[in-house]
Amino acid sequence: MQNIYKTYNITIMKNLINLISLLLLIPLFQGQVFAQNQIPNNDFEYWESFGSYEDPIDWNSPNSYTAGIGVITVTKSTDSYSGNYSAKLESRDIIFVGTIPGFLTLGEFEINIATQEYSITGGVPFTGRPSQFTGNFKYSPNSGDQALMAIVLLKHNPGGVPDTIGMGAKIVTNSVSSWTDFSADIMYFSNEEPDTMNILFLSSAQLSPVAGSKLFVDNLGLMFEVNPEITSVEPSNGAQGTNVGITIICENTNFLSGDTDVVFQKGAEEMYPEVIEVINDNEINLILLIPTDAALGFWDILISNTITGEILGEDLFEVTPAAIQHVFLQEGFQFVSTNLIPNEPDMLILLSDVLNDNLDFVRNSSGSMIRKIGPNWVNNIGDWEVEEGYLFKMFNAGSFIILGGPIDPQTPIELQLGFQFISYFPIDPMDALEAFESILNDNLEFIRNSQGQTLRKIGPNWVNGLGDAIPGEGYLVKMIGEGTLVYPN
């Protein structure tokens, strides 16, 4: 890459200003930014005295070359945007030489007053790819003069020569009498990471500087563009035919500031959530009904926000096959549970295969029932609650099928004082002492299965008459105090 930075003399400075003028015509910045200060002494609060003049610490100016002849082009000013001080740059006449601009740089500055040639090399160590160079300024030009505020990002190649990675600048041609924000978009010429940064200020940025032009600068900063992204999707899967509550967490988004839409995409197929709830700037909750014929596999998630724009997360949500549970009912009483979230939770639809003369009733923990009154089945239970177990009374054997997606086996089940039918969530049998360990305390009186076998405390010990807890079996729990059941992982 051509090195457009290494040395500046009058001709190179002219080329630099021409390039910067071109950059000003190109719209570079889109998206969100955050501020970060890696600019040393960015607010010009710290100065070092050299007898007849001061320079801001970490910065260089022509003062060391011109102070000996009584000319100071950079001074500390109490006219500041923030803090106590700003830097004031003034173009000054030097007898028998001409006019030199006020000049500040983070690099090394050399000047030949007699030939009016000056050069800048180096800068300060720096990594990162900022999108904007910002600050505050005032400017008072004389006779059509113009000021320059510029940043150059460099990377030293293996030979030690700095290549230009990026550059941005602001040229001011009009008078600005009050403190005003400035920002310069940074254009990059390479994908490399810079290792050096230089910043330059000129009170006269043309080949014929005009004496008396004054530039004040303060409160410098860098802005880094941040890309909004999806960082978390919970749960990250759902079964065909299920309603899934999903929480999506993002970074660098503004959901509260605009309208938000979400679509799940796989090829030409799309799924739209039924409900979208914005929790904060970076979090949304939604309810997604996955069609029974939705394509299996991983789906992309596209979030569109009128402020943030579009965020695409690839392969973030998996559609899995609907699980099937066959429930076989025997004559008599039987506790039943499921570890599936039913695709169709309405009890009259879910139990349609056993709503016949073989069924006497179905009862939940609160005593609500489904039973036949006259010619009609009356549903006083409502929907099947997956945490709940149900008591079936059958005149004869029967069966029905539950289709749905699996529930998280560690989903808590809240237990109230008294009797309660509960579900068993794990997909495999488990020793009942291990399965119900989280409630084996003084709040539990007993746990009973369909056969009347119990787990209860006798003396100091819990005695397991259940054997293994079984998927599909519901359990009757008698509590003498409240508790929370969480099955082991």
N, C-alpha and C positions, 0 to 999 in steps of 0.2 A: 504494500500500500504506500502511496506517496505520502511523505511526511510534510504536512502543511503547517507544522507548528515549530519545528526545532529552533529556528532562528528568525527573528523579525528585524528587518531593517526597514527603511522607508518604503521600498518597493514591495516587500513582503507584507507590510502592514496594509498597503493599498489593496493587495490581493485578498487579504484576510477580510477587510471591510466589505469588499465586493461579494465574497462568499457569504458573509453574515447577512448582507442585504438580500441575497437570494433565499437564505433560510427563513427570513421573516415573511416571505410570501407563501411558505408551505405550511398548511395546517397539520400539526404533528400530534397533538395531544387529544386522546379520547379516554374515557373511563374514569375511574376514581383514583384519588391520590391520597397519600398521607405524608405529613411533614417529617423530616428528619434532618438534624443538624450535624453534619460532619465538616462544617466549615469552621476553621479555627478563628477565634475572636470575631465571630460573625456579627456582633452588635457593636464592635469598635469601642468597647468599654475600657480596654487595656492598652496603654501607650507606654513607650519607652523613650526616655529623654536622652538626646545626644548633644546636649549643650545648647546650641542655637536652634535646634529643631526637635520635634518628636515624630516618631513613626508608630503606627499601630503595631502591637506585638504580633508576630507571625506574618506580617505584610511588609512589602518593600516598595519604595517610591524613589523618585529622582532626587529626593532631598539631600542624600549624602553627597551627590555630585554638585548640587547647585547652592547648597547652604553657604559654601565658602565665598560665593560672590553675592551673597545677600538675597537670594531668591529661594522662596519656599513655596512649593506647589501643592503640598498635602499638609493639612493642619487638623488639629482636634477641635471640634465644634461642639458647643453646648446646645446648639439648635439640633435636637435629636428627635427621632420618631419614637424611640423607646429607650429606657435607661437614661444615662447622663450625657452620653456623647454620641456623635456621629463622625464620619470622615468627610472633610470638605476638600475637594479637588478644584484647583483654579489654574487656568492657563495663564502663564506669565511671560513677559518679555525679558529677554536677556540681551544686553547691549552687545552689538557687533555679531550677534548670533541669530536672533530672531525670537519667535514665540515657541515655547514648549508647553505641552499639555500637562495638567495635573494627571498623575498616573499612579495607580495602585495595582499590585500583583502579588499573588502567592508564590510566584517564581523568583528566580534570581534576575536582578535588573542591572544592566550595564548601559551606560550612555556616553557618547562622545559629543560633548557640547559643540566643539568646533565644526564637526561635520553633520551634526544633527542626526546621527545614526544611533539607534539604540536596539538592544536585543534583550530577549527574555528567554530563559531556559528553566527547565525543571518545574517544580510545583510542590505539592504536599502529597504524601502517600494517601491513596484512596482506592476503595473498591466499591462496586455498586453501579447501577445503571439508572440514575435519576431521570425522570421525565421532564422536570422543569427546574430552572434556576429562578429564585424569587427574592424579593427584598422590597425596600422602600427608598424613595429618592425624591429630591427636588433638583430642578435645573434652571439655570439662568444663562441662556446662550447670548453671545454677542454676534451681530452681523451675520446671521444665517449659519452659525456654528452648529455642531451636533455632538452629542455625547454617546459613549459606548459602554455597555455593561455586558460582559461576555464570560462564558465558561468554556474550557477546553478539557476534555478527558483523554488521557494518553495511556499507552501500554508500551513498555520498553521491549523491543524485540531481542532475540538472543545476542545480537551485536551491541546491545545497550542503547540503540537509537530509538527514541520515542516515536511511535506511530499514533496518529490521531484516531481515536475510537469514536468520539462524539463531540459535538459542539453546539452551543446555543448562544444567542445574543439578543440584546435589546438596544436599538438605536433610537435616540430621542432628538428630535429636531425643533421642538417647540418649547416655550417657556412653561415650566411647571412650578408654581410658586408655593404650593402647599404639599405636605408629605403625601405621596401617592404610591400605591402598590405597583410593582412591576413583576412580570413573569416572562421568562424566555424559554420556549420549548427547545428541547435538546434533540438534535438530529444525530442518529448513529450511522456510521459508515462501516461498522464491523460488528459481528456478534461476540467479539472478544470482551472479556471483563477488563476494565481499565485498572491500572495500578497507580496512576498519578492524576491529580486534579490541579488545574490552574484557573484562577479567576482574575479578570482584568477589568479595570475601570479607567476610562479616559474622559477628561472634561472637554477635550477637542479631538474628535475622531475623524479628522480629514487631513489631507496633505498640507493644508495651510491653516494651522491652528489660529484661533482668534483670541487675543489677550482679553482677560476679564471674564471669560466663560466659567461659570461655577457649577459644580456638581456635588451634591450632598448624597451620601449613601448610608444606609443603616439597616439592621434587622434582616440579614441575609439568610436564606434557607434553601433547602433542596426538597423537591417533591418527588416521591416515588410512586409510579403507577402500580396499582394493585389490581389483580384480576379476580373478580368474584368466582368462587368455586363452591361446589357441594362437598362437604367434609364428612357428613354422616347421614345415613338413611336407616332408620330403625322402625319396624323390622325391615330387613333387606330382602324378604321374600314373602310370598303369599300363594295360596293354592287357588286353582281354578274354582270359580263360583263362590268365592268368599268375599266378605266385606273386611277390609284391613284398615286399621287405624295406623297411619304412618307419620313419623316425625322426621322432618328434613332439616338439618342444620348446615348452614353455609358460612362462608367468610366473605367480608368486604361487600356486603349487600345492604340495600336500603328498603327492605320490604315495607316498612311503615310509611315510607314517603311516596309510594306509588301503587298502582294496581298490579296484582300478581296473579299469573295464570300458571298452571302446571299441566304438562301432558307427558304420558309414558309412551314411548315409541319403540317399535320393533319392526323394521322394514316399513311396509305401508300401513301396518296396524297401529292404532292409537287407543289409549285408554285415558279418560278424563276423570279426575276425582269428583265425587258428588259434593264434598264440602272442603273448602280451603279456609283455614283459620291462621291469620298472621299473629304470631306470639310476640316477636320483637323484630328488630332489623335483620336478624340472621337466622330466624327460626320460624318454620311454618308447620302446622299440623293439617293433615288431610285424611279423608276417608275415601278409599278406593274400592269400588266394586269390580272385582276381577271376573270377566265373563267366563262362563263354563267352557267356552271354546277358545279362550285366549291362547295364543301361541306359547308353548313351553320354552323356557330358557330365559336368558338375560335381556332386560329391556333398558333402554336409555331413558333418562329423565331430563326433560327440557323445562326450565323455569324461565318465564318471561315477566319482567318487571319494567314498568314505564320509566323508572329512574335508573335502575341498574343495567337494564338491557337483558340479553339472553345469557343463560348459564346452562351449559350442556354437560351432564354427567353420563358417561358411557358405561353400560353394563352394570348399573348400580342396583337394579331390582330384578329378582328372579321369580318367574311364575312357575310354580311346581304343580304336579298333578294333584287333583283332588283326592284326598284319602277316603277310604271306605271303612266303616265299622258295621259289621253284621251283629245285630243284637238278637240273641235267641232267648225267648221267654218260656219258662216252665210253668206248669200248673201250680197255682198257689201264689204266695207272696215272694217278691224279688226286688232287691235294690239294683238300680241301673245307673251307670254314669258313662260319660264319654270324655276323651281327651281331644276331641275335634271341635272346632268352632263351626256349627252347622251352616251349610249354605242357605238352607231354608229353616229358620228357627221356629216358625209358627208350629205349635204343637199339633194342630189338626192336620197340617200338611205333612209334617215329619212323621207322624204316627199313623198315616192313612192306611198302611198295610195291616194294622192290628185294630182298627176301629170297626170291630165286628163283634159277633156274639162270643168270641173267645175272651174278650177283655171286659173286666168288671169296672176297674177305675185305675187312674194314675194320680198320685198325690205328691205334692212337694212339701218342704219343711214347714211351711206356714199352715198347712192343712187344705190349701186350695186344690181342687181336683178337676180332672177331665172324666166325665162319666156320661152315660146315656140317660137322658130324661125324655121319656116318651119315645118318639121316633128319631130324636136328634141328639148328636153328641155335643155337649156343652163344655166349652173350654174356659174354665175359670183360672187357669194357670197363665195363659198368654204364650210367651216364647220360652223355648228351652234355654235355660241359663247354664252355661258350661261349668260353672263352679258348683252347681247344685246337683245332688243326686236325686233320684225319683223312685218312689215305691209303686211297683206295678202289682195289681191283683188280677190273676188270670184264671178263667174257668178251664181253659185248655191252652196247650202250647201255641206259640206264635212267634213271629219274627218281623223285624223291620230293619231298614238300612239308614245309617247316618252318613251323609257326604259332607265333607268340609276340609278345612285346613287345620293343621295341628296347633294346639295351644302350647305356649311356653310351659314346660313342666314345672318351672319354678314360680308360676303365677301364684301369688298369695291367696289363700282362702280365709276370710274373716269368720271367726266362730263366735256365736253369741251364747249367752246364758240359756241353758235348756237343751232341747233336742234339735238336731239338725241333720239332714241328709247331705252328704258331700260326695264330690267326684274324686276319682283317683287319676292323676294326670300322667305319670310316667308310662312309657310305652312297653316296659318290661315288668314282670313280677318282681317284687322286692320284699324281703323280710319285713313284717309289719312293724317290728320294733325300730327298724331303721327308717322305714317310710314315714312313720308318725312321730319321729324323734322330737320334732320341734314343738310338740304339744304334750309331751310326756312329763307333766308337772302337776301341781296340786289343783289346777283348774279343770283337769280332765277326770271324769268319772269312769267312762268306758267308751269303747268303739265296738260296734256289732256289725256282722255281715248278714247276708241273706239267710244263711243257715242257722243263725242264732249264736254262732261262736263269737267270743269277745276277746278283746285286749283290755285288761283292767289291772289295777294295782291290788295285790294281796300282800298284806304286811308291808315290808319295805320294798318289795320288788314288783316290777311290772311283769305280768304273766301273759304271754302271747298265745292265746287260743285260736288266733286267726291263721297262723302260719304265714304265708306270703300274701301281701296285698296284690290284687289281680286287676289288670286293665279291663274296663267294662263293668266292674263291680262297683256299686255304690255302697256307702257305709253310713250307718247311723251313729252319730256322735252325741254323747251326753256330756255337757259342760256345766261345771259349777262355778265357772268364772270365764270371762272372755279370753280369747286367744287368737293366734294367727298360725295357720298351718302352711308351711312351705316344704314341698317335697325335696329331698336331697338331689343334688346334681349328679 
